[in-house]
Amino acid sequence: MVRPALRPFLTTERFDLWQPQAGDQHDLFALTLDDETRRFLGSFTPTEMDSFNRLLRNTGSWTLYGYGVFMVRPRGEQRIIATCGVFRSHRGFGPHKGMDDVAEAGWIVHKDFWGQGVASEVMRAALDWFDAVHGNQRIACMIDEGHAASDAIARKLGFVEYGRHESDDGAVLRLYERCGR
């Protein structure tokens, strides 16, 4: 039997960072319900099945690779207000795009918490932990063109743009990487 964690995996000044747990599905679903929060996440309509699959992917990255997305909660609270971290991905863009079988950084913050430095604070802690445990290595990320806030966060965290990819729905994705320091 898998026991739920009794305390956060990491903490920052304002947030508790937890590994995914079975009870997180409802909050993950709620996180992506808002149209504005989802605007730069590709064209999908959230469903409970999608949130269940997202939870399994997040947990699978932790299980298989020893790192993954954190469920972010304000200190001492239960509600998940963001997911942030480094996870293993395979985007299917082809080997020349550098997004297959790679450590990938990502963050989703509920719009009620935009402009408060959540992604920067949490991602700095996640990247510092990742570097300390897994060594300095290449980490990729992708951001929808026009998402100025995420572009600024990526650059602040040391990512540099290296390419672009047009998705099947016509969205242009800016590809970033942060190579070992």
C-alpha positions in Angstrom: 0.0 0.0 0.0 1.3 3.5 -0.9 1.1 5.9 1.9 0.6 9.6 1.3 3.4 12.0 2.2 3.2 13.5 5.6 5.0 16.7 4.8 6.0 18.7 1.8 9.0 17.6 -0.3 10.4 21.2 -0.5 9.3 24.5 0.9 9.9 28.1 -0.2 9.3 31.3 1.7 5.6 31.2 0.7 4.8 27.7 -0.7 4.8 24.0 0.1 5.9 21.8 -2.8 4.5 18.3 -2.7 5.0 15.2 -4.9 1.7 14.2 -6.6 -0.7 12.1 -4.5 -3.9 10.2 -5.3 -6.0 12.9 -3.6 -4.7 15.6 -5.9 -6.9 14.8 -8.9 -9.8 17.2 -8.0 -7.5 20.2 -7.5 -5.6 19.4 -10.8 -9.0 19.4 -12.5 -10.0 22.7 -10.9 -6.6 24.2 -11.8 -7.3 23.9 -15.5 -11.0 24.8 -15.5 -10.4 28.5 -15.9 -10.2 29.6 -19.6 -7.5 32.2 -18.9 -5.3 29.7 -17.0 -5.6 27.3 -19.9 -5.1 29.9 -22.7 -1.5 29.0 -23.4 -1.7 25.3 -22.6 -2.9 24.1 -26.0 -6.4 23.5 -27.2 -8.1 21.2 -24.8 -11.2 21.1 -22.7 -10.4 19.9 -19.3 -12.1 16.7 -18.2 -11.8 14.6 -15.1 -10.2 11.9 -17.3 -7.6 14.4 -18.5 -6.8 15.4 -14.9 -6.5 11.8 -13.9 -4.1 11.2 -16.9 -2.1 14.3 -16.0 -1.8 13.0 -12.4 -0.6 9.6 -13.6 2.0 11.3 -15.9 3.2 13.5 -13.1 3.5 10.5 -10.7 5.1 8.4 -13.4 7.9 10.9 -14.0 8.7 10.8 -10.2 8.6 7.0 -10.2 10.7 6.4 -13.3 13.2 9.3 -13.2 13.3 10.5 -9.6 11.9 14.0 -10.5 8.7 15.5 -11.7 6.1 18.2 -11.3 5.3 19.6 -7.8 1.8 20.3 -6.5 2.2 23.8 -5.2 0.1 25.0 -2.2 0.4 28.2 -0.2 2.2 27.4 3.1 0.0 25.3 5.4 -3.0 25.2 3.0 -4.5 22.3 1.1 -5.6 23.9 -2.2 -3.3 23.4 -5.2 -2.7 26.7 -6.8 0.0 25.7 -9.3 2.0 22.8 -10.7 5.7 23.5 -11.3 8.8 21.5 -11.8 11.1 19.4 -14.0 9.6 16.3 -15.5 10.5 13.8 -18.2 8.7 14.4 -21.5 8.4 13.1 -25.0 6.7 15.7 -27.2 7.0 13.8 -30.5 8.4 16.8 -32.4 11.3 14.8 -33.8 14.9 14.4 -32.7 16.0 17.7 -34.4 13.8 19.7 -32.1 15.3 18.5 -28.8 12.0 17.9 -27.0 11.9 14.1 -27.0 13.0 12.0 -24.0 14.3 15.1 -22.2 14.1 16.8 -18.8 11.5 19.5 -19.3 10.6 22.5 -17.1 7.0 23.6 -16.8 4.7 25.6 -14.8 0.9 26.2 -14.6 -0.3 28.9 -12.1 -4.0 29.6 -11.5 -4.9 33.1 -12.7 -5.9 34.1 -9.2 -2.1 34.0 -8.4 -0.7 35.6 -11.5 1.7 38.5 -11.0 2.7 37.3 -7.5 6.0 35.6 -8.4 4.7 32.1 -7.8 6.3 30.4 -10.9 9.6 32.2 -10.4 9.9 31.4 -6.7 8.8 27.8 -7.0 10.8 27.0 -10.2 14.0 28.5 -8.7 13.6 26.0 -5.7 12.7 23.1 -8.1 15.7 23.9 -10.4 18.1 24.3 -7.5 16.9 20.9 -6.1 17.1 19.3 -9.5 20.7 20.5 -10.1 21.8 19.4 -6.6 20.3 15.9 -7.0 20.5 15.1 -10.7 23.5 17.2 -11.7 23.7 20.1 -14.1 22.2 19.0 -17.3 20.1 20.3 -20.2 16.5 21.1 -19.4 14.1 22.2 -22.1 10.8 24.0 -22.0 8.3 25.3 -24.5 6.1 28.4 -24.3 3.3 29.4 -26.6 4.3 32.4 -28.7 2.8 35.5 -27.2 2.9 34.3 -23.6 5.1 37.2 -22.4 4.9 36.4 -18.7 6.2 32.8 -19.2 8.9 34.1 -21.6 10.1 36.5 -18.9 10.1 33.7 -16.3 12.0 31.3 -18.6 14.7 34.0 -19.3 14.9 34.9 -15.6 15.6 31.2 -14.8 18.4 31.0 -17.3 16.6 29.5 -20.3 17.5 30.7 -23.8 15.4 30.3 -26.9 16.9 27.8 -29.4 14.0 27.1 -31.8 10.3 27.1 -32.7 7.7 24.5 -33.4 4.3 24.8 -35.0 1.8 22.5 -33.4 -1.0 20.7 -35.2 -3.5 23.3 -34.1 -1.4 26.1 -35.6 0.0 27.4 -32.4 3.7 28.4 -32.5 5.8 27.2 -29.6 9.0 28.8 -28.6 11.6 26.2 -27.6 14.0 27.1 -24.7 16.8 25.3 -23.0 19.0 25.7 -20.0 22.2 23.8 -20.3 24.3 22.6 -17.5 25.9 25.4 -15.4 
